[in-house]
């Protein structure tokens, strides 16, 4: 039961609002899909021997981008699906979430992937110029990992399944 600040107020207290936020199925679906994708990504990297330390393991579980499946794609897909179930496909908020979905998906394997490929090539050129003494003290730039189309598709499938589960269960 929600307690109100006073009899005139129709708003729940800040504590109750925070509790409702944490219990919201849309929020829970998004968080669960993101953690699920990060967990699967970590397991895949453990199987292939790509994780060498506990620090790398923790980084992979929480922060690292790129890889199979796409956690960005999983999150926005679950957001879109749960909003669609709860508010209808004709609602303004669903249309907003769908547009957001399209931007994130396009970015996941378009812009971010291209940026990562370019950064890798720039770092390679910088290293070669350093070795030939044509450039002094080149500092590599960050290589952002984008996604392949398959990583994005699997992220969308995961997010869609999580979104449906949180909507109908």
N, CA, C and O of each residue as an XYZ file, in Angstrom:
676
protein
N       0.830     -1.182      0.000
C       0.000      0.000      0.000
C       0.874      1.245      0.000
O       1.880      1.307      0.708
N       0.494      2.216     -0.782
C       1.257      3.456     -0.897
C       0.799      4.437      0.169
O      -0.396      4.685      0.332
N       1.774      4.996      0.899
C       1.474      6.031      1.884
C       1.706      7.371      1.223
O       2.677      7.548      0.487
N       0.819      8.314      1.481
C       0.947      9.633      0.887
C       1.526     10.605      1.903
O       1.368     10.437      3.113
N       2.210     11.640      1.374
C       2.867     12.628      2.228
C       1.878     13.309      3.170
O       2.163     13.482      4.355
N       0.737     13.688      2.654
C      -0.310     14.261      3.481
C      -1.645     14.018      2.774
O      -1.671     13.541      1.639
N      -2.736     14.341      3.433
C      -4.060     14.029      2.884
C      -4.356     14.798      1.602
O      -5.071     14.292      0.736
N      -3.821     16.009      1.464
C      -4.098     16.794      0.267
C      -3.297     16.307     -0.944
O      -3.714     16.482     -2.089
N      -2.169     15.708     -0.679
C      -1.274     15.305     -1.767
C      -1.717     13.984     -2.376
O      -2.128     13.063     -1.670
N      -1.626     13.909     -3.678
C      -1.935     12.660     -4.372
C      -0.670     11.934     -4.814
O      -0.739     10.880     -5.445
N       0.497     12.511     -4.475
C       1.760     11.895     -4.861
C       2.286     11.014     -3.745
O       2.220     11.393     -2.575
N       2.814      9.831     -4.090
C       3.445      9.002     -3.061
C       4.732      9.661     -2.569
O       5.304     10.515     -3.246
N       5.169      9.258     -1.401
C       6.416      9.814     -0.855
C       7.582      9.436     -1.761
O       7.458      8.552     -2.608
N       8.707     10.106     -1.579
C       9.899      9.836     -2.388
C      10.352      8.391     -2.209
O      10.764      7.746     -3.173
N      10.279      7.885     -0.992
C      10.661      6.496     -0.723
C       9.752      5.530     -1.494
O      10.227      4.561     -2.084
N       8.450      5.803     -1.482
C       7.502      4.944     -2.201
C       7.688      5.056     -3.711
O       7.557      4.064     -4.429
N       7.991      6.256     -4.194
C       8.237      6.426     -5.630
C       9.472      5.633     -6.061
O       9.468      5.004     -7.119
N      10.514      5.662     -5.254
C      11.726      4.919     -5.565
C      11.446      3.416     -5.566
O      11.939      2.691     -6.430
N      10.661      2.956     -4.604
C      10.285      1.536     -4.529
C       9.488      1.128     -5.772
O       9.737      0.072     -6.353
N       8.539      1.963     -6.172
C       7.759      1.675     -7.382
C       8.642      1.639     -8.623
O       8.445      0.809     -9.510
N       9.613      2.542     -8.680
C      10.565      2.567     -9.792
C      11.334      1.249     -9.870
O      11.452      0.658    -10.943
N      11.859      0.788     -8.727
C      12.639     -0.449     -8.701
C      11.799     -1.684     -9.007
O      12.339     -2.701     -9.441
N      10.498     -1.612     -8.789
C       9.605     -2.744     -9.054
C       8.953     -2.676    -10.431
O       8.211     -3.585    -10.803
N       9.215     -1.629    -11.183
C       8.589     -1.445    -12.492
C       9.057     -2.526    -13.464
O      10.261     -2.710    -13.642
N       8.123     -3.247    -14.098
C       8.495     -4.328    -15.019
C       9.343     -3.856    -16.205
O      10.187     -4.606    -16.696
N       9.130     -2.640    -16.660
C       9.931     -2.130    -17.775
C      11.380     -1.950    -17.323
O      12.305     -2.367    -18.021
N      11.577     -1.339    -16.177
C      12.916     -1.155    -15.625
C      13.581     -2.504    -15.383
O      14.738     -2.704    -15.752
N      12.849     -3.432    -14.761
C      13.404     -4.755    -14.460
C      13.785     -5.516    -15.726
O      14.828     -6.170    -15.766
N      12.953     -5.437    -16.755
C      13.256     -6.111    -18.029
C      14.533     -5.548    -18.638
O      15.377     -6.300    -19.125
N      14.673     -4.235    -18.610
C      15.880     -3.603    -19.169
C      17.133     -4.038    -18.423
O      18.126     -4.421    -19.043
N      17.092     -3.982    -17.102
C      18.253     -4.357    -16.291
C      18.572     -5.838    -16.472
O      19.735     -6.208    -16.633
N      17.548     -6.681    -16.447
C      17.768     -8.121    -16.591
C      18.336     -8.458    -17.967
O      19.230     -9.297    -18.071
N      17.838     -7.823    -19.017
C      18.350     -8.116    -20.360
C      19.798     -7.655    -20.506
O      20.607     -8.337    -21.136
N      20.125     -6.509    -19.932
C      21.498     -6.017    -20.004
C      22.447     -6.952    -19.251
O      23.488     -7.339    -19.782
N      22.086     -7.319    -18.006
C      22.926     -8.230    -17.229
C      23.027     -9.600    -17.895
O      24.092    -10.217    -17.878
N      21.943    -10.077    -18.474
C      21.961    -11.376    -19.164
C      22.919    -11.345    -20.347
O      23.700    -12.278    -20.538
N      22.866    -10.287    -21.135
C      23.765    -10.170    -22.288
C      25.220    -10.084    -21.825
O      26.091    -10.733    -22.404
N      25.488     -9.296    -20.796
C      26.853     -9.177    -20.288
C      27.337    -10.521    -19.731
O      28.497    -10.889    -19.914
N      26.442    -11.255    -19.051
C      26.803    -12.557    -18.505
C      27.127    -13.539    -19.631
O      28.145    -14.229    -19.578
N      26.264    -13.604    -20.653
C      26.516    -14.501    -21.787
C      27.816    -14.137    -22.505
O      28.584    -15.015    -22.898
N      28.051    -12.844    -22.670
C      29.279    -12.359    -23.305
C      30.505    -12.813    -22.503
O      31.514    -13.216    -23.081
N      30.410    -12.745    -21.181
C      31.513    -13.150    -20.315
C      31.751    -14.654    -20.411
O      32.897    -15.093    -20.504
N      30.684    -15.442    -20.390
C      30.808    -16.896    -20.502
C      31.464    -17.276    -21.835
O      32.348    -18.131    -21.875
N      31.031    -16.642    -22.911
C      31.617    -16.917    -24.235
C      33.099    -16.592    -24.234
O      33.901    -17.364    -24.758
N      33.473    -15.460    -23.653
C      34.888    -15.079    -23.599
C      35.698    -15.990    -22.682
O      36.877    -16.227    -22.942
N      35.092    -16.501    -21.619
C      35.776    -17.472    -20.754
C      36.025    -18.773    -21.512
O      37.111    -19.346    -21.428
N      35.022    -19.236    -22.247
C      35.159    -20.477    -23.021
C      36.292    -20.370    -24.039
O      37.054    -21.319    -24.224
N      36.402    -19.228    -24.691
C      37.443    -19.024    -25.699
C      38.781    -18.568    -25.114
O      39.722    -18.302    -25.862
N      38.875    -18.476    -23.793
C      40.136    -18.131    -23.139
C      40.588    -16.700    -23.330
O      41.785    -16.418    -23.284
N      39.643    -15.786    -23.547
C      39.994    -14.385    -23.791
C      40.115    -13.569    -22.512
O      40.562    -12.423    -22.553
N      39.724    -14.140    -21.378
C      39.790    -13.430    -20.096
C      40.948    -14.004    -19.309
O      41.000    -15.205    -19.040
N      41.883    -13.130    -18.941
C      43.137    -13.570    -18.319
C      43.236    -13.248    -16.826
O      44.109    -13.780    -16.140
N      42.352    -12.381    -16.311
C      42.468    -11.998    -14.899
C      41.086    -11.726    -14.313
O      40.097    -11.592    -15.032
N      41.051    -11.650    -12.990
C      39.802    -11.329    -12.298
C      39.321     -9.937    -12.674
O      38.118     -9.708    -12.799
N      40.249     -9.006    -12.855
C      39.900     -7.644    -13.262
C      39.209     -7.627    -14.623
O      38.213     -6.931    -14.818
N      39.754     -8.407    -15.564
C      39.133     -8.509    -16.887
C      37.751     -9.135    -16.793
O      36.826     -8.726    -17.495
N      37.616    -10.131    -15.919
C      36.326    -10.799    -15.727
C      35.279     -9.806    -15.226
O      34.168     -9.750    -15.753
N      35.634     -9.029    -14.217
C      34.702     -8.034    -13.676
C      34.389     -6.947    -14.690
O      33.243     -6.511    -14.806
N      35.406     -6.506    -15.426
C      35.186     -5.492    -16.459
C      34.228     -6.013    -17.530
O      33.337     -5.293    -17.980
N      34.419     -7.260    -17.931
C      33.561     -7.860    -18.957
C      32.119     -7.969    -18.450
O      31.176     -7.718    -19.200
N      31.950     -8.341    -17.189
C      30.604     -8.513    -16.634
C      29.838     -7.196    -16.546
O      28.610     -7.188    -16.630
N      30.547     -6.091    -16.377
C      29.858     -4.835    -16.099
C      30.003     -3.792    -17.198
O      29.006     -3.201    -17.614
N      31.216     -3.552    -17.677
C      31.463     -2.369    -18.494
C      31.760     -2.605    -19.968
O      31.357     -1.802    -20.810
N      32.446     -3.674    -20.294
C      33.011     -3.803    -21.637
C      31.928     -3.887    -22.706
O      30.934     -4.599    -22.557
N      32.146     -3.144    -23.782
C      31.201     -3.131    -24.898
C      31.732     -4.015    -26.015
O      32.888     -4.436    -25.996
N      30.882     -4.288    -26.978
C      31.249     -5.142    -28.096
C      31.098     -6.600    -27.708
O      31.029     -6.931    -26.524
N      31.049     -7.457    -28.691
C      30.967     -8.885    -28.431
C      29.559     -9.436    -28.561
O      28.597     -8.708    -28.807
N      29.471    -10.754    -28.386
C      28.225    -11.498    -28.572
C      27.634    -11.843    -27.231
O      28.343    -12.384    -26.382
N      26.366    -11.557    -26.995
C      25.425    -10.733    -27.748
C      25.558     -9.261    -27.355
O      26.187     -8.935    -26.348
N      24.975     -8.396    -28.140
C      25.026     -6.967    -27.866
C      24.114     -6.614    -26.691
O      22.900     -6.806    -26.759
N      24.711     -6.096    -25.611
C      23.898     -5.709    -24.452
C      23.090     -4.451    -24.745
O      21.996     -4.288    -24.205
N      23.606     -3.553    -25.594
C      22.840     -2.360    -25.981
C      21.571     -2.786    -26.722
O      20.483     -2.278    -26.451
N      21.722     -3.713    -27.647
C      20.573     -4.180    -28.422
C      19.569     -4.901    -27.532
O      18.359     -4.725    -27.682
N      20.071     -5.710    -26.605
C      19.186     -6.430    -25.690
C      18.381     -5.453    -24.834
O      17.174     -5.621    -24.661
N      19.052     -4.436    -24.302
C      18.375     -3.475    -23.437
C      17.288     -2.704    -24.190
O      16.152     -2.629    -23.721
N      17.618     -2.133    -25.343
C      16.610     -1.316    -26.036
C      15.482     -2.168    -26.601
O      14.352     -1.695    -26.718
N      15.774     -3.415    -26.951
C      14.709     -4.287    -27.439
C      13.748     -4.630    -26.307
O      12.533     -4.593    -26.496
N      14.282     -4.964    -25.128
C      13.399     -5.264    -23.999
C      12.597     -4.030    -23.590
O      11.429     -4.147    -23.221
N      13.210     -2.859    -23.654
C      12.498     -1.607    -23.370
C      11.312     -1.445    -24.319
O      10.188     -1.194    -23.885
N      11.569     -1.589    -25.589
C      10.546     -1.399    -26.620
C       9.422     -2.446    -26.484
O       8.240     -2.115    -26.577
N       9.811     -3.701    -26.265
C       8.816     -4.786    -26.167
C       7.935     -4.611    -24.938
O       6.714     -4.732    -25.040
N       8.526     -4.328    -23.774
C       7.709     -4.191    -22.562
C       6.807     -2.959    -22.633
O       5.666     -3.005    -22.172
N       7.297     -1.875    -23.197
C       6.437     -0.695    -23.371
C       5.308     -1.010    -24.340
O       4.171     -0.594    -24.117
N       5.603     -1.738    -25.409
C       4.573     -2.138    -26.368
C       3.486     -2.977    -25.712
O       2.300     -2.766    -25.967
N       3.881     -3.926    -24.869
C       2.908     -4.763    -24.170
C       2.087     -3.951    -23.172
O       0.869     -4.113    -23.094
N       2.741     -3.083    -22.411
C       2.048     -2.361    -21.333
C       1.216     -1.185    -21.828
O       0.169     -0.888    -21.253
N       1.663     -0.515    -22.879
C       0.994      0.717    -23.307
C       0.369      0.640    -24.691
O      -0.340      1.561    -25.098
N       0.616     -0.426    -25.410
C       0.058     -0.568    -26.754
C       0.990     -0.028    -27.824
O       1.786      0.880    -27.583
N       0.873     -0.605    -29.007
C       1.749     -0.221    -30.113
C       1.416      1.151    -30.675
O       2.220      1.731    -31.405
N       0.256      1.674    -30.350
C      -0.147      2.978    -30.852
C       0.124      4.111    -29.858
O      -0.192      5.270    -30.128
N       0.708      3.770    -28.712
C       0.955      4.801    -27.697
C       2.157      5.660    -28.083
O       3.075      5.207    -28.767
N       2.126      6.887    -27.634
C       3.231      7.810    -27.902
C       4.546      7.290    -27.323
O       5.598      7.399    -27.952
N       4.475      6.724    -26.122
C       5.703      6.250    -25.478
C       6.287      5.050    -26.212
O       7.508      4.899    -26.261
N       5.437      4.187    -26.786
C       5.965      3.070    -27.582
C       6.644      3.603    -28.838
O       7.730      3.145    -29.194
N       6.028      4.551    -29.502
C       6.623      5.108    -30.727
C       7.963      5.771    -30.396
O       8.929      5.638    -31.147
N       8.013      6.478    -29.275
C       9.274      7.067    -28.831
C      10.323      5.974    -28.585
O      11.463      6.096    -29.032
N       9.934      4.904    -27.872
C      10.889      3.831    -27.569
C      11.320      3.113    -28.844
O      12.466      2.673    -28.944
N      10.426      2.988    -29.815
C      10.779      2.342    -31.078
C      11.794      3.186    -31.850
O      12.735      2.645    -32.430
N      11.607      4.503    -31.860
C      12.577      5.390    -32.526
C      13.931      5.318    -31.825
O      14.973      5.293    -32.481
N      13.915      5.286    -30.508
C      15.139      5.135    -29.729
C      15.816      3.802    -30.065
O      17.034      3.738    -30.232
N      15.013      2.744    -30.160
C      15.499      1.421    -30.556
C      16.215      1.490    -31.906
O      17.313      0.954    -32.055
N      15.601      2.144    -32.878
C      16.185      2.228    -34.219
C      17.530      2.973    -34.204
O      18.470      2.568    -34.888
N      17.620      4.041    -33.436
C      18.872      4.802    -33.357
C      19.972      3.957    -32.716
O      21.095      3.917    -33.219
N      19.659      3.286    -31.617
C      20.666      2.493    -30.911
C      21.130      1.312    -31.760
O      22.325      1.023    -31.823
N      20.194      0.632    -32.410
C      20.554     -0.518    -33.244
C      21.424     -0.067    -34.411
O      22.427     -0.710    -34.723
N      21.054      1.021    -35.050
C      21.848      1.539    -36.168
C      23.247      1.919    -35.697
O      24.236      1.646    -36.377
N      23.321      2.543    -34.542
C      24.600      2.941    -33.980
C      25.450      1.731    -33.594
O      26.670      1.759    -33.760
N      24.823      0.673    -33.083
C      25.553     -0.497    -32.581
C      26.429     -1.138    -33.652
O      27.575     -1.493    -33.378
N      25.911     -1.288    -34.851
C      26.748     -1.916    -35.872
C      27.047     -1.014    -37.045
O      27.565     -1.470    -38.064
N      26.731      0.247    -36.918
C      27.060      1.201    -37.964
C      28.175      2.121    -37.521
O      29.351      1.874    -37.791
N      27.795      3.174    -36.844
C      28.733      4.236    -36.470
C      29.813      3.717    -35.518
O      30.998      3.958    -35.746
N      29.421      3.008    -34.454
C      30.402      2.541    -33.470
C      31.373      1.541    -34.081
O      32.565      1.562    -33.778
N      30.867      0.674    -34.932
C      31.737     -0.311    -35.577
C      32.743      0.385    -36.494
O      33.931      0.063    -36.488
N      32.258      1.331    -37.273
C      33.151      2.077    -38.167
C      34.202      2.852    -37.381
O      35.368      2.883    -37.773
N      33.808      3.467    -36.293
C      34.750      4.220    -35.452
C      35.821      3.303    -34.887
O      36.995      3.671    -34.841
N      35.431      2.126    -34.463
C      36.385      1.171    -33.921
C      37.387      0.707    -34.960
O      38.577      0.587    -34.669
N      36.914      0.444    -36.174
C      37.800      0.022    -37.266
C      38.776      1.146    -37.607
O      39.964      0.902    -37.815
N      38.271      2.369    -37.664
C      39.138      3.513    -37.963
C      40.175      3.716    -36.864
O      41.344      3.964    -37.163
N      39.771      3.618    -35.603
C      40.704      3.811    -34.492
C      41.805      2.756    -34.525
O      42.969      3.059    -34.265
N      41.438      1.528    -34.842
C      42.423      0.448    -34.931
C      43.457      0.754    -36.016
O      44.655      0.566    -35.805
N      42.999      1.218    -37.160
C      43.895      1.539    -38.278
C      44.790      2.735    -37.924
O      45.985      2.721    -38.222
N      44.227      3.759    -37.298
C      45.012      4.929    -36.889
C      46.102      4.512    -35.908
O      47.238      4.973    -36.011
N      45.760      3.635    -34.950
C      46.757      3.160    -33.989
C      47.859      2.361    -34.679
O      49.029      2.464    -34.310
N      47.490      1.574    -35.671
C      48.472      0.799    -36.430
C      49.435      1.735    -37.174
O      50.649      1.532    -37.159
N      48.875      2.756    -37.820
C      49.701      3.737    -38.545
C      50.604      4.493    -37.572
O      51.784      4.700    -37.856
N      50.058      4.906    -36.429
C      50.841      5.615    -35.414
C      51.997      4.775    -34.899
O      53.101      5.284    -34.705
N      51.747      3.485    -34.677
C      52.803      2.583    -34.208
C      53.905      2.454    -35.262
O      55.090      2.499    -34.930
N      53.519      2.294    -36.528
C      54.500      2.178    -37.613
C      55.323      3.453    -37.747
O      56.537      3.387    -37.942
N      54.678      4.614    -37.645
C      55.399      5.889    -37.737
C      56.357      6.064    -36.566
O      57.448      6.608    -36.734
N      55.958      5.605    -35.378
C      56.843      5.650    -34.211
C      58.077      4.780    -34.436
O      59.201      5.193    -34.153
N      57.853      3.571    -34.948
C      58.958      2.642    -35.186
C      59.943      3.185    -36.218
O      61.146      2.944    -36.117
N      59.437      3.917    -37.209
C      60.293      4.493    -38.250
C      60.860      5.858    -37.846
O      61.542      6.516    -38.632
N      60.567      6.270    -36.614
C      61.045      7.552    -36.065
C      60.527      8.759    -36.853
O      61.164      9.812    -36.865
N      59.378      8.607    -37.507
C      58.765      9.730    -38.227
C      57.773     10.486    -37.338
O      57.312     11.572    -37.686
N      57.461      9.902    -36.206
C      56.511     10.498    -35.266
C      57.036     10.228    -33.862
O      57.423      9.106    -33.534
N      57.044     11.258    -33.050
C      57.536     11.084    -31.687
C      56.382     10.907    -30.717
O      55.420     11.674    -30.733
N      56.487      9.893    -29.876
C      55.589      9.707    -28.739
C      54.105      9.636    -29.127
O      53.286     10.365    -28.568
N      53.761      8.773    -30.067
C      52.349      8.582    -30.418
C      51.643      7.832    -29.301
O      52.109      6.784    -28.854
N      50.526      8.368    -28.856
C      49.709      7.709    -27.828
C      48.473      7.130    -28.516
O      47.705      7.865    -29.137
N      48.279      5.813    -28.406
C      47.128      5.184    -29.077
C      45.798      5.760    -28.598
O      45.641      6.109    -27.428
N      44.852      5.852    -29.515
C      43.506      6.302    -29.159
C      42.662      5.084    -28.799
O      42.983      3.957    -29.177
N      41.592      5.324    -28.073
C      40.725      4.234    -27.632
C      40.022      3.615    -28.839
O      39.483      4.318    -29.694
N      40.043      2.298    -28.885
C      39.367      1.562    -29.943
C      38.012      1.084    -29.415
O      37.938      0.129    -28.641
N      36.956      1.750    -29.838
C      35.601      1.412    -29.405
C      35.132      0.199    -30.187
O      35.198      0.168    -31.416
N      34.655     -0.802    -29.452
C      34.160     -2.011    -30.121
C      32.715     -1.827    -30.539
O      31.845     -1.576    -29.705
N      32.466     -1.951    -31.809
C      31.097     -1.975    -32.308
C      30.643     -3.420    -32.380
O      31.256     -4.293    -31.766
N      29.603     -3.679    -33.104
C      29.056     -5.029    -33.194
C      28.905     -5.463    -34.638
O      28.711     -4.652    -35.544
N      28.999     -6.764    -34.818
C      28.652     -7.341    -36.116
C      27.130     -7.437    -36.171
O      26.475     -7.402    -35.129
N      26.565     -7.556    -37.356
C      25.110     -7.716    -37.443
C      24.591     -8.915    -36.640
O      23.512     -8.837    -36.052
N      25.342    -10.016    -36.607
C      24.905    -11.203    -35.857
C      24.856    -10.933    -34.351
O      23.943    -11.401    -33.670
N      25.826    -10.185    -33.830
C      25.821     -9.836    -32.407
C      24.616     -8.975    -32.063
O      24.017     -9.139    -31.000
N      24.258     -8.058    -32.955
C      23.094     -7.195    -32.747
C      21.810     -8.020    -32.813
O      20.909     -7.838    -31.994
N      21.727     -8.926    -33.784
C      20.529     -9.766    -33.930
C      20.328    -10.623    -32.687
O      19.213    -10.706    -32.173
N      21.386    -11.260    -32.196
C      21.245    -12.087    -30.995
C      20.908    -11.244    -29.767
O      20.163    -11.698    -28.898
N      21.441    -10.032    -29.681
C      21.062     -9.128    -28.599
C      19.578     -8.774    -28.662
O      18.903     -8.719    -27.634
N      19.076     -8.535    -29.879
C      17.655     -8.228    -30.059
C      16.774     -9.426    -29.690
O      15.725     -9.261    -29.068
N      17.202    -10.617    -30.072
C      16.438    -11.818    -29.719
C      16.393    -11.990    -28.206
O      15.330    -12.239    -27.638
N      17.547    -11.856    -27.552
C      17.599    -11.966    -26.093
C      16.712    -10.916    -25.440
O      15.910    -11.239    -24.564
N      16.849     -9.664    -25.859
C      16.039     -8.586    -25.294
C      14.549     -8.782    -25.547
O      13.724     -8.498    -24.678
N      14.210     -9.262    -26.724
C      12.804     -9.526    -27.040
C      12.222    -10.611    -26.150
O      11.099    -10.479    -25.665
N      12.980    -11.686    -25.931
C      12.506    -12.773    -25.060
C      12.346    -12.302    -23.616
O      11.365    -12.634    -22.950
N      13.318    -11.527    -23.140
C      13.228    -10.991    -21.774
C      12.041    -10.035    -21.662
O      11.302    -10.075    -20.679
N      11.859     -9.181    -22.661
C      10.736     -8.238    -22.652
C       9.388     -8.954    -22.621
O       8.489     -8.569    -21.874
N       9.258     -9.983    -23.426
C       8.008    -10.770    -23.432
C       7.812    -11.445    -22.078
O       6.709    -11.438    -21.530
N       8.878    -12.026    -21.542
C       8.780    -12.709    -20.242
C       8.319    -11.759    -19.139
O       7.450    -12.110    -18.342
N       8.892    -10.569    -19.088
C       8.516     -9.612    -18.046
C       7.123     -9.017    -18.306
O       6.510     -8.458    -17.396
N       6.637     -9.133    -19.513
C       5.314     -8.579    -19.837
C       4.184     -9.560    -19.569
O       3.094     -9.158    -19.160
N       4.434    -10.833    -19.797
C       3.342    -11.803    -19.678
C       3.405    -12.665    -18.430
O       2.422    -13.313    -18.073
N       4.550    -12.679    -17.763
C       4.666    -13.510    -16.552
C       4.378    -12.723    -15.300
O       4.433    -13.273    -14.199
